[in-house]
């Protein structure tokens, strides 16, 4: 009987072993495929990541060139007259853009419109940029830049900060700063509505606060040569890793550095037009790539900085912090 069962048992064992080996082989093959797929994916990652960087670099170059050309056209057109170290056109609107900086040196605010123009042109012509992100960024730059330019040309130093503008409103006076703040707030909401497909009301309000708040906060830093541009250079590069936001971050960075020589040489300032435009687009890049929780944290940080600026001088705080002071003094003349 044992002899009769031996062939049957052997056949069953061989079949069982075959099924086990087959499953093992398939599993090994699947693991091999997964490993090879991972290797292939890993090999492709640098090229995939290089594409946003290339897009950002090309947009940065376009923004810088357009900003430089626009600044040259604004400051060199018509008969020229040297006022301090700034070339202006006598009797023309360019004189309205002249201001005195913290050191009492006369500078022009025409760097602001030039930077905003370079930023808008570069984003508007960036290839492969999603239509909604393009529309949101251009809307933010034009709106924030235009309202900032209005405050640059028509504003006065009588009321400063949200507290000063609110105090003036209570007294029946509508300041240019209040008009600018309201206009940038509406601009932020409009850009936020364009940014997402089927955006919820929460997202629109949150993104609008982020865009408008970024515009305002960056303007708070524009009190020393190159300070606002340095904030952009620190906050903007992470967006270069995002496949979509990189095409906006590149022009943002390029326009920020385009006129740094004029800022460091104390011949020009960004003014509200430049700082508000850069800040608003910085807010768009953050809104486009951050999660809702991260955006809530960013808005909270902006609120804290805005409230603190009403009570504490940011320049004094920077001077009192050695790392910030060294970074702030980098590239510019010592005080």
MIPAVO-252677 format. One line per field, with one value per residue (C-alpha): x, z, y; residue number from 1; residue in one letter. Coordinates in Angstrom, 3 decimals, always signed. Each point is the difference from the previous one (the first is absolute). Example, Ala and Ser with C-alpha at 12.3 -4.5 7.8 and 13.67 -1.06 7.14 Angstrom:
# residues 2
px: (+12.300,+1.370)
pz: (+7.800,-0.660)
py: (-4.500,+3.440)
k: (1,2)
r: (a,s)
This chain:
# residues 335
px: (+0.000,+2.847,+1.546,-3.274,-0.371,+3.573,-0.501,-3.172,+1.684,+3.011,-2.230,-1.859,+3.282,+1.354,-3.216,+0.056,+3.690,-0.740,-2.766,+2.238,+2.879,-2.363,-1.370,+3.497,+1.211,-2.942,+0.538,+3.695,-0.792,-2.431,+2.569,+2.594,-2.357,-0.699,+3.719,+0.733,-2.938,+1.304,+3.438,-1.460,-2.104,+2.957,+2.055,-2.795,-0.504,+2.904,-1.231,-3.552,+1.201,+2.276,-2.951,-1.562,+3.457,+0.586,-3.406,+0.768,+3.408,-1.379,-2.796,+2.498,+2.125,-3.002,-1.210,+3.449,+0.542,-3.452,+0.353,+3.399,-1.248,-3.117,+2.003,+2.390,-2.907,-1.731,+3.083,+1.818,-2.749,-0.165,+2.311,+1.983,+0.997,+1.989,-1.645,+2.379,+1.011,-3.331,-0.760,-3.491,-1.943,-0.656,-3.655,-1.088,-1.794,+3.357,+0.559,-2.993,+1.890,+2.906,+0.308,+2.610,+1.159,+0.869,+3.394,-1.434,+1.238,-2.292,-1.146,-2.592,-2.910,-0.155,+1.697,-3.407,-1.927,+2.981,+0.123,-3.786,+0.128,+2.775,-1.886,-3.277,+1.591,+2.014,-2.977,-2.358,+2.379,+1.209,-0.498,-1.905,-1.486,-3.589,-2.448,-1.479,+3.375,+1.108,-3.185,+0.271,+3.656,-0.468,-3.117,+1.854,+3.033,-1.994,-2.493,+2.491,+2.495,-2.618,-1.379,+3.537,+0.949,-3.053,+1.171,+3.579,-1.059,-2.966,+0.659,+1.187,+1.902,-2.828,-1.498,+2.016,-0.976,-3.477,-0.492,+0.781,-2.310,-2.835,+0.443,-0.220,-3.147,-1.638,+0.704,-1.633,+3.214,+0.603,+3.764,+1.783,+1.338,-3.548,-0.922,+3.098,-0.725,-3.592,+1.056,+2.665,-2.509,-2.441,+2.885,+0.974,-3.538,-0.226,+3.307,-1.092,-3.257,+1.969,+2.577,-1.998,-2.578,-3.219,+1.594,-1.984,-0.827,+2.459,+2.826,-0.789,+0.001,+3.109,+1.938,-1.191,+1.316,+3.272,+0.503,-1.026,+1.827,+3.204,-0.187,-0.351,+2.689,+2.633,-0.673,+0.753,+3.544,+0.656,+1.663,+3.630,+1.715,-0.524,-1.809,-3.291,+1.863,+1.926,-3.266,-1.167,+3.320,-0.417,-3.703,-0.290,+2.432,-2.043,-2.641,+2.575,-0.458,-3.681,-0.783,-2.544,+1.048,+3.580,-1.121,-1.204,+2.799,+2.671,-1.339,-0.530,+3.653,+1.292,-1.967,+1.055,+3.717,-0.187,+0.422,+1.960,+3.060,-2.163,-1.378,+3.383,+1.409,-2.882,-1.152,-3.414,-2.559,-2.717,-2.613,-3.536,-0.427,+2.917,-0.255,-3.763,+0.230,+2.819,-1.740,-3.337,+1.575,+1.999,-3.357,-1.347,+2.899,-0.603,-3.742,+0.577,+2.247,-0.822,-2.616,-2.923,+1.571,+3.296,-1.828,-1.823,+3.351,+1.395,-2.982,+0.392,+3.701,-0.860,-2.572,+2.568,+2.610,-2.532,-1.191,+3.566,+1.000,-2.608,+1.843,+3.599,+2.354,+1.100,+3.241,+0.750,-0.800,+2.301,+2.826,-0.364,+0.332,+3.600,-0.747,-2.816,+2.121,+2.857,-2.395,-1.692,+3.319,+1.238,+0.643,-0.957,+1.877,+0.464,-2.195)
pz: (+0.000,+0.818,-3.351,-1.724,+1.793,-0.568,-3.617,+0.987,+2.955,-2.135,-2.666,+2.612,+1.494,-3.388,-0.785,+3.349,-0.446,-3.482,+1.292,+2.798,-2.363,-2.461,+2.635,+1.264,-3.511,-0.719,+3.288,-0.716,-3.469,+1.389,+2.544,-2.755,-2.129,+2.943,+0.664,-3.645,-0.144,+3.054,-1.559,-3.228,+1.903,+2.103,-3.135,-1.496,+3.075,-0.647,-3.551,+1.279,+2.646,-2.448,-2.159,+2.598,+0.726,-3.701,-0.279,+3.017,-1.364,-3.371,+1.623,+2.356,-2.926,-1.845,+3.101,+0.720,-3.570,-0.296,+3.410,-0.949,-3.357,+1.545,+2.717,-2.593,-2.104,+2.986,+1.320,-3.212,-2.361,-0.967,+1.144,+3.032,+3.130,+2.910,+3.390,+2.568,-1.556,-1.752,-3.604,-0.462,-2.697,+1.076,+0.117,-0.863,+2.198,+0.842,+2.576,+1.947,+0.605,+1.820,+3.726,+2.765,+1.510,+3.636,-0.441,-1.550,-3.492,-2.902,-1.847,-2.596,+0.533,-3.713,+0.784,+1.246,-3.284,-1.857,+2.256,-0.193,-3.804,-0.286,+2.316,-1.936,-3.421,+1.068,+1.634,-2.863,-2.560,+2.029,-2.023,+1.477,+2.881,+0.909,-1.087,+3.465,+1.675,-2.724,+0.340,+3.800,-0.008,-2.647,+1.766,+3.315,-1.496,-1.984,+2.761,+2.870,-2.147,-1.207,+3.459,+1.350,-2.760,+0.849,+3.607,-1.125,-2.136,+1.941,+3.565,+2.951,+3.153,+2.231,+0.805,+0.194,+0.637,+0.360,+3.288,-1.553,-2.962,+2.239,+2.233,-3.044,-1.177,+3.385,-0.472,-3.430,-2.046,-2.660,-0.375,-3.038,+2.218,+0.875,-3.686,-0.742,+2.789,-1.129,-3.633,+0.735,+2.118,-2.927,-2.310,+2.288,-0.005,-3.791,-0.482,+2.476,-1.894,-3.211,+1.532,+0.577,-2.027,+2.028,+2.969,+3.227,+1.826,+2.733,-2.508,-1.712,+3.274,+1.278,-3.242,-0.250,+3.486,-0.842,-3.230,+1.389,+3.280,-1.795,-2.035,+3.151,+2.011,-2.733,-0.220,+3.719,-0.717,-2.724,+2.399,-0.806,-3.358,-1.225,+3.113,-1.724,-2.850,+2.509,+1.562,-3.455,-0.616,+3.275,-0.323,-3.746,-0.897,+1.588,-2.690,-2.660,+1.022,-0.924,-3.587,-0.438,+2.427,-1.344,-3.106,+2.303,+2.567,-2.674,-1.193,+3.639,+0.846,-3.227,+0.435,+3.658,-0.829,-3.256,+1.638,+3.108,-1.216,-0.066,+3.449,+1.537,-1.639,+1.554,-3.352,+0.045,+2.252,-0.725,+1.682,+0.509,-3.699,-0.087,+3.505,-0.184,-3.426,+1.083,+3.271,-1.658,-2.505,+2.802,+1.670,-3.214,-0.161,+3.628,-0.538,-3.078,+1.658,+3.729,+1.741,+1.696,+3.427,-1.167,-1.518,+3.272,+1.772,-2.536,+0.434,+3.784,-0.318,-2.249,+2.530,+2.800,-2.023,-1.012,+3.567,+1.319,-2.539,+1.499,+3.319,-0.734,-2.639,-2.282,-0.712,+3.717,+0.454,-2.899,+1.380,+3.395,-1.494,-1.199,-2.719,-1.414,+0.221,-1.946,-2.666,-0.178,-0.449,-2.669,-3.254,+1.159,+1.450,+3.783,+1.987)
py: (+0.000,+2.319,-0.751,+0.795,+3.301,+1.114,+1.186,+1.894,+1.695,+0.877,+1.528,+2.051,+1.213,+0.981,+1.912,+1.766,+0.864,+1.331,+2.261,+1.279,+0.644,+1.655,+2.353,+0.700,+0.712,+2.311,+1.794,+0.338,+1.239,+2.535,+1.102,+0.215,+2.062,+2.243,+0.369,+0.685,+2.382,+1.796,+0.191,+1.313,+2.489,+1.064,+0.468,+2.097,+2.201,+2.354,+0.659,+0.519,+2.393,+1.739,+1.044,+2.361,+1.409,+0.667,+1.635,+2.150,+0.986,+1.058,+1.985,+1.612,+1.172,+1.442,+1.856,+1.449,+1.199,+1.578,+1.679,+1.465,+1.254,+1.517,+1.739,+1.422,+1.253,+1.606,+1.777,+0.925,+1.194,+3.666,+2.806,-1.075,+1.822,-1.397,+0.442,-1.390,-3.308,-0.553,+0.906,+1.442,+1.786,+3.617,+0.916,-3.547,-2.567,-1.603,+2.748,-1.295,-3.224,+1.659,-0.650,+0.174,-3.278,-0.753,+1.674,+3.155,-0.861,+0.742,-3.138,-0.870,-2.358,-0.853,-3.295,-1.155,+0.328,-1.465,-3.069,-0.479,+0.252,-2.575,-2.332,+0.304,-0.468,-3.038,-1.738,+0.863,-1.522,-3.004,-3.223,-2.911,+1.974,-1.032,+2.669,+0.477,+0.430,+2.412,+2.065,+0.081,+1.077,+2.701,+1.317,+0.148,+1.763,+2.572,+0.749,+0.217,+1.912,+2.494,+0.760,+0.218,+2.450,+2.093,+0.255,+0.735,+2.960,+1.371,-1.116,+2.039,-0.849,+1.213,-3.418,-3.191,-3.603,-1.454,+1.813,+3.377,-0.592,-1.183,+3.035,+2.245,-1.794,+0.565,+3.691,-0.046,+0.000,-2.637,-0.342,-1.358,-2.758,-1.064,-0.047,-2.056,-2.499,-0.470,-0.285,-2.604,-1.924,-0.140,-0.916,-2.861,-1.396,+0.319,-1.818,-2.676,-0.553,-0.533,-2.315,-3.194,-1.878,-0.241,+1.720,+0.001,+3.197,-0.940,-0.401,+3.307,+1.921,-1.791,+0.500,+3.602,+0.736,-1.712,+1.978,+3.394,-0.596,-0.967,+3.206,+2.079,-1.810,+0.240,+3.729,+0.265,-1.217,+2.570,+2.446,-0.755,-0.597,-3.546,-1.227,-0.888,-1.694,-2.120,-1.158,-1.116,-1.770,-1.912,-0.832,-0.566,-2.848,-2.856,+0.587,-0.930,-3.646,+0.124,-0.974,+2.804,+2.717,+0.041,+1.885,+2.802,-0.209,+0.501,+3.368,+0.968,-0.591,+1.551,+3.200,+0.239,-0.028,+1.985,+3.405,-0.963,+2.010,+3.140,-0.798,-0.743,+3.133,+1.990,+1.307,-1.694,-1.682,-2.521,+2.133,-1.246,-0.841,-2.423,-1.453,-0.552,-1.669,-2.317,-0.839,-0.749,-2.406,-1.601,-0.620,-1.555,-2.471,-0.957,-0.407,-2.152,-2.586,-0.091,-2.098,+1.688,-0.505,+1.506,+2.952,+0.581,+0.040,+2.464,+2.330,-0.172,+0.887,+2.941,+1.219,-0.162,+1.906,+2.641,+0.497,+0.094,+2.650,+2.335,-0.057,-0.987,+1.370,-2.843,+1.859,+0.227,-3.683,-0.943,+2.146,-1.674,-3.512,-0.605,-2.616,+2.118,+3.138,-1.602,-1.244,+3.382,+1.828,-2.405,+1.877,+3.476,+2.935,-0.056,+2.357)
k: (1,2,3,4,5,6,7,8,9,10,11,12,13,14,15,16,17,18,19,20,21,22,23,24,25,26,27,28,29,30,31,32,33,34,35,36,37,38,39,40,41,42,43,44,45,46,47,48,49,50,51,52,53,54,55,56,57,58,59,60,61,62,63,64,65,66,67,68,69,70,71,72,73,74,75,76,77,78,79,80,81,82,83,84,85,86,87,88,89,90,91,92,93,94,95,96,97,98,99,100,101,102,103,104,105,106,107,108,109,110,111,112,113,114,115,116,117,118,119,120,121,122,123,124,125,126,127,128,129,130,131,132,133,134,135,136,137,138,139,140,141,142,143,144,145,146,147,148,149,150,151,152,153,154,155,156,157,158,159,160,161,162,163,164,165,166,167,168,169,170,171,172,173,174,175,176,177,178,179,180,181,182,183,184,185,186,187,188,189,190,191,192,193,194,195,196,197,198,199,200,201,202,203,204,205,206,207,208,209,210,211,212,213,214,215,216,217,218,219,220,221,222,223,224,225,226,227,228,229,230,231,232,233,234,235,236,237,238,239,240,241,242,243,244,245,246,247,248,249,250,251,252,253,254,255,256,257,258,259,260,261,262,263,264,265,266,267,268,269,270,271,272,273,274,275,276,277,278,279,280,281,282,283,284,285,286,287,288,289,290,291,292,293,294,295,296,297,298,299,300,301,302,303,304,305,306,307,308,309,310,311,312,313,314,315,316,317,318,319,320,321,322,323,324,325,326,327,328,329,330,331,332,333,334,335)
r: (x,x,x,x,x,x,x,x,x,x,x,x,x,x,x,x,x,x,x,x,x,x,x,x,x,x,x,x,x,x,x,x,x,x,x,x,x,x,x,x,x,x,x,x,x,x,x,x,x,x,x,x,x,x,x,x,x,x,x,x,x,x,x,x,x,x,x,x,x,x,x,x,x,x,x,x,x,x,x,x,x,x,x,x,x,x,x,x,x,x,x,x,x,x,x,x,x,x,x,x,x,x,x,x,x,x,x,x,x,x,x,x,x,x,x,x,x,x,x,x,x,x,x,x,x,x,x,x,x,x,x,x,x,x,x,x,x,x,x,x,x,x,x,x,x,x,x,x,x,x,x,x,x,x,x,x,x,x,x,x,x,x,x,x,x,x,x,x,x,x,x,x,x,x,x,x,x,x,x,x,x,x,x,x,x,x,x,x,x,x,x,x,x,x,x,x,x,x,x,x,x,x,x,x,x,x,x,x,x,x,x,x,x,x,x,x,x,x,x,x,x,x,x,x,x,x,x,x,x,x,x,x,x,x,x,x,x,x,x,x,x,x,x,x,x,x,x,x,x,x,x,x,x,x,x,x,x,x,x,x,x,x,x,x,x,x,x,x,x,x,x,x,x,x,x,x,x,x,x,x,x,x,x,x,x,x,x,x,x,x,x,x,x,x,x,x,x,x,x,x,x,x,x,x,x,x,x,x,x,x,x,x,x,x,x,x,x,x,x,x,x,x,x,x,x,x,x,x,x,x,x,x,x,x,x)
